[in-house]
Amino acid sequence: MTVATPHSALRTPHSPGVVVPHGVTWSGRLTAALAYGLIRSVAATLRFTWDDHSGLLAGANPQPAIFTIWHNRLALSLEIFRQYMLRRQPERRLAALVSASRDGGLLARILEHYGVQPVRGSSSRRGPQALLELTTWAERGYDLAITPDGPRGPRYVVQEGVISLAQLTGQPIVPVAYHLSRKFCPKSWDRFQVPLPFGRCEVSFGDPIRVPHNASDAERETLRQKLEQAMQAITRD
């Protein structure tokens, strides 16, 4: 992701530099509603276990964070936030980065069914605008969610955009991963994991990683590698 400063990236809606994300057709809205119902139905049959090293649920005042989860584990990511974080701290709110593509429009509708605020953008389309929008939601006290290897990969390689976001917002990055006992993986670039009913889902939250506001390029790269290693350490395929 190429990061622009707020002054250089901010444009009015009618500026020629603004990229408008793809919308969703009526058939897409129907597909999103069906997908939401299917995810909820399958999740209801799973046995979840939780291994939380983040420390975010300690104390009375919830601290907003940036949650990172691999692209191939998107299927249950919103269920995890709902079942684990919201049940313990129902005041938490979430904004998630979604691709500006047509497929991203479908995912954005699913997020809305969960009450999650979608922010449309990626490293290839609408990146600086999405970064500004995410920082705005962070200022409002929202948690943020990003797939650091998406939307095009390489799989299990953290891109630098999440480090930039953490540096701007001051929010800690929390690695998240889960292991499914029963799943189907199509032949996509990320080997997307489709959960099958009546299995186990073992969820892990890693130790938070903070990025100082004054971090140098070298420090940012060190932290990017640290996040990548932390996520790979809790990833089992």
C-alpha positions as CSV (number, residue, x, y, z in Angstrom):
1,M,0.0,0.0,0.0
2,T,1.3,3.4,-0.9
3,V,0.6,5.8,1.9
4,A,-0.1,9.4,1.3
5,T,-0.2,12.2,3.9
6,P,-3.7,13.3,4.9
7,H,-3.3,16.6,3.1
8,S,-2.2,15.0,-0.2
9,A,-4.6,12.1,-0.1
10,L,-7.8,14.0,0.9
11,R,-9.9,15.1,-2.0
12,T,-13.5,16.1,-2.4
13,P,-16.0,13.6,-3.8
14,H,-15.9,15.3,-7.2
15,S,-12.1,15.4,-7.5
16,P,-10.8,13.4,-10.4
17,G,-8.4,11.5,-8.2
18,V,-11.1,9.9,-6.1
19,V,-11.7,6.2,-7.0
20,V,-15.3,5.1,-6.5
21,P,-15.6,1.4,-5.3
22,H,-17.9,-1.0,-7.2
23,G,-21.4,-1.2,-5.8
24,V,-23.6,-4.2,-5.4
25,T,-26.5,-5.3,-7.6
26,W,-29.8,-6.7,-6.3
27,S,-28.5,-10.2,-7.1
28,G,-25.4,-9.4,-5.1
29,R,-27.4,-8.2,-2.1
30,L,-29.4,-11.4,-2.3
31,T,-26.2,-13.5,-2.5
32,A,-24.8,-11.6,0.5
33,A,-27.9,-12.3,2.6
34,L,-27.8,-16.0,1.7
35,A,-24.1,-16.1,2.5
36,Y,-24.6,-14.4,5.9
37,G,-27.3,-16.9,6.8
38,L,-25.2,-19.9,5.7
39,I,-22.2,-18.7,7.7
40,R,-24.3,-18.2,10.8
41,S,-25.9,-21.6,10.4
42,V,-22.5,-23.4,10.0
43,A,-21.0,-21.5,12.9
44,A,-23.8,-22.6,15.1
45,T,-22.7,-26.2,14.7
46,L,-19.0,-25.6,15.5
47,R,-17.3,-26.0,18.8
48,F,-15.1,-23.0,19.4
49,T,-12.1,-22.9,21.7
50,W,-10.2,-19.7,22.5
51,D,-6.6,-19.0,23.2
52,D,-6.2,-15.2,23.9
53,H,-2.8,-13.7,24.6
54,S,-3.9,-10.2,23.6
55,G,-4.9,-8.9,27.0
56,L,-7.6,-6.7,25.4
57,L,-10.4,-8.0,27.6
58,A,-8.6,-7.1,30.8
59,G,-9.9,-4.0,32.7
60,A,-13.0,-1.9,32.4
61,N,-12.0,0.3,29.5
62,P,-11.7,-1.6,26.2
63,Q,-8.8,-0.6,24.1
64,P,-9.4,-0.4,20.3
65,A,-7.0,-2.6,18.2
66,I,-6.2,-3.6,14.7
67,F,-7.0,-7.2,14.1
68,T,-5.1,-9.0,11.4
69,I,-6.3,-12.3,10.0
70,W,-5.2,-14.2,6.8
71,H,-7.3,-13.8,3.7
72,N,-8.1,-17.5,3.6
73,R,-9.7,-17.3,7.0
74,L,-12.2,-14.6,6.3
75,A,-15.2,-17.0,6.5
76,L,-15.4,-17.1,10.3
77,S,-13.7,-13.8,11.1
78,L,-16.9,-11.9,11.8
79,E,-18.3,-14.8,13.8
80,I,-15.2,-14.7,16.0
81,F,-15.5,-11.0,16.6
82,R,-19.2,-11.4,17.5
83,Q,-18.9,-14.5,19.6
84,Y,-15.7,-13.7,21.5
85,M,-15.2,-9.9,21.6
86,L,-18.8,-8.6,21.6
87,R,-20.1,-11.1,24.1
88,R,-17.5,-9.9,26.6
89,Q,-17.4,-6.2,25.6
90,P,-20.6,-5.4,23.7
91,E,-19.7,-1.8,23.3
92,R,-16.9,-2.6,20.9
93,R,-17.4,-1.5,17.2
94,L,-15.5,-2.7,14.2
95,A,-14.5,-1.2,10.8
96,A,-13.0,-3.6,8.2
97,L,-11.0,-3.0,5.1
98,V,-12.6,-4.6,2.0
99,S,-11.5,-4.6,-1.6
100,A,-13.0,-2.0,-3.9
101,S,-13.7,-4.7,-6.5
102,R,-17.1,-6.3,-7.3
103,D,-16.2,-9.2,-5.0
104,G,-15.4,-6.7,-2.3
105,G,-18.9,-5.2,-2.7
106,L,-20.4,-8.6,-1.9
107,L,-18.2,-8.9,1.2
108,A,-19.1,-5.4,2.2
109,R,-22.8,-6.3,2.2
110,I,-22.0,-9.4,4.4
111,L,-20.2,-7.1,6.9
112,E,-23.2,-4.8,7.0
113,H,-25.4,-7.8,8.0
114,Y,-23.0,-8.2,11.0
115,G,-23.2,-4.6,11.9
116,V,-19.6,-4.0,10.8
117,Q,-18.5,-0.8,9.0
118,P,-16.9,-1.7,5.6
119,V,-14.1,0.5,4.3
120,R,-13.4,0.0,0.6
121,G,-9.9,-0.1,-0.7
122,S,-6.7,-2.1,-1.3
123,S,-3.1,-1.6,-2.3
124,S,-4.1,-1.5,-6.0
125,R,-7.3,0.6,-5.8
126,R,-8.3,3.4,-3.5
127,G,-5.5,2.7,-1.0
128,P,-4.8,6.3,0.3
129,Q,-8.5,7.1,0.6
130,A,-9.2,3.9,2.5
131,L,-6.3,4.6,4.9
132,L,-7.8,8.0,5.7
133,E,-11.2,6.5,6.3
134,L,-9.8,3.8,8.6
135,T,-7.9,6.4,10.6
136,T,-11.2,8.3,11.0
137,W,-13.0,5.2,12.3
138,A,-10.1,4.6,14.7
139,E,-10.5,8.2,16.0
140,R,-14.1,7.3,16.8
141,G,-13.0,4.4,18.9
142,Y,-13.6,1.6,16.4
143,D,-11.5,-1.6,16.2
144,L,-10.1,-2.1,12.7
145,A,-9.7,-5.4,10.8
146,I,-7.4,-6.1,7.9
147,T,-6.3,-9.2,5.9
148,P,-2.6,-8.3,5.6
149,D,-1.9,-10.7,2.7
150,G,-5.0,-9.8,0.7
151,P,-6.5,-9.3,-1.7
152,R,-3.9,-10.8,-4.1
153,G,-1.2,-12.3,-1.9
154,P,1.3,-13.8,-1.7
155,R,-0.4,-16.0,0.8
156,Y,0.9,-15.6,4.4
157,V,3.1,-12.6,3.6
158,V,2.2,-9.4,5.5
159,Q,2.1,-6.3,3.4
160,E,3.3,-3.0,4.8
161,G,0.0,-1.2,4.8
162,V,-1.1,-2.5,8.3
163,I,2.2,-1.2,9.8
164,S,1.4,2.3,8.3
165,L,-2.1,2.1,9.8
166,A,-0.8,1.2,13.2
167,Q,1.8,4.0,13.1
168,L,-0.9,6.6,12.2
169,T,-3.6,5.4,14.7
170,G,-1.5,4.3,17.6
171,Q,-3.6,1.2,17.9
172,P,-1.9,-2.2,18.7
173,I,-1.9,-4.9,16.1
174,V,-3.4,-8.2,17.3
175,P,-2.7,-11.3,15.2
176,V,-5.6,-13.7,14.8
177,A,-5.8,-17.2,13.3
178,Y,-7.9,-20.2,13.6
179,H,-7.6,-23.9,12.9
180,L,-10.6,-25.9,11.5
181,S,-10.9,-29.7,12.1
182,R,-13.2,-30.0,9.1
183,K,-12.9,-27.7,6.0
184,F,-12.9,-27.5,2.2
185,C,-10.2,-25.6,0.4
186,P,-10.8,-24.6,-3.3
187,K,-7.8,-24.1,-5.6
188,S,-7.6,-20.3,-5.2
189,W,-4.4,-18.3,-4.6
190,D,-4.9,-18.3,-0.9
191,R,-6.4,-21.8,-0.5
192,F,-9.5,-20.2,1.1
193,Q,-10.9,-22.3,4.0
194,V,-14.6,-23.1,3.9
195,P,-15.7,-24.5,7.3
196,L,-17.8,-27.6,7.2
197,P,-20.5,-28.2,9.9
198,F,-20.0,-30.0,13.2
199,G,-16.2,-29.5,13.5
200,R,-13.9,-27.7,15.9
201,C,-12.6,-24.2,15.5
202,E,-9.6,-23.4,17.6
203,V,-9.1,-19.6,17.7
204,S,-5.8,-17.9,18.7
205,F,-5.2,-14.2,19.5
206,G,-1.5,-13.3,19.6
207,D,0.5,-10.8,21.6
208,P,-0.2,-7.2,20.5
209,I,2.4,-5.4,18.4
210,R,2.8,-1.7,18.6
211,V,4.3,0.6,16.0
212,P,5.8,3.9,17.4
213,H,4.6,7.1,15.7
214,N,8.2,8.0,15.0
215,A,9.3,4.6,13.7
216,S,11.9,4.7,10.9
217,D,11.7,2.7,7.7
218,A,14.0,0.1,9.1
219,E,12.0,-0.2,12.3
220,R,8.8,-0.5,10.3
221,E,10.3,-3.4,8.3
222,T,11.4,-5.1,11.4
223,L,7.9,-4.8,12.9
224,R,6.4,-6.1,9.6
225,Q,8.6,-9.2,9.8
226,K,7.7,-9.6,13.5
227,L,4.0,-9.5,12.7
228,E,4.4,-12.0,9.9
229,Q,6.3,-14.4,12.1
230,A,3.7,-13.9,14.9
231,M,0.9,-14.7,12.6
232,Q,2.6,-17.7,11.1
233,A,3.4,-19.0,14.6
234,I,-0.4,-19.3,15.3
235,T,-1.3,-20.6,11.9
236,R,-2.0,-24.3,11.4
237,D,-3.3,-25.6,8.0
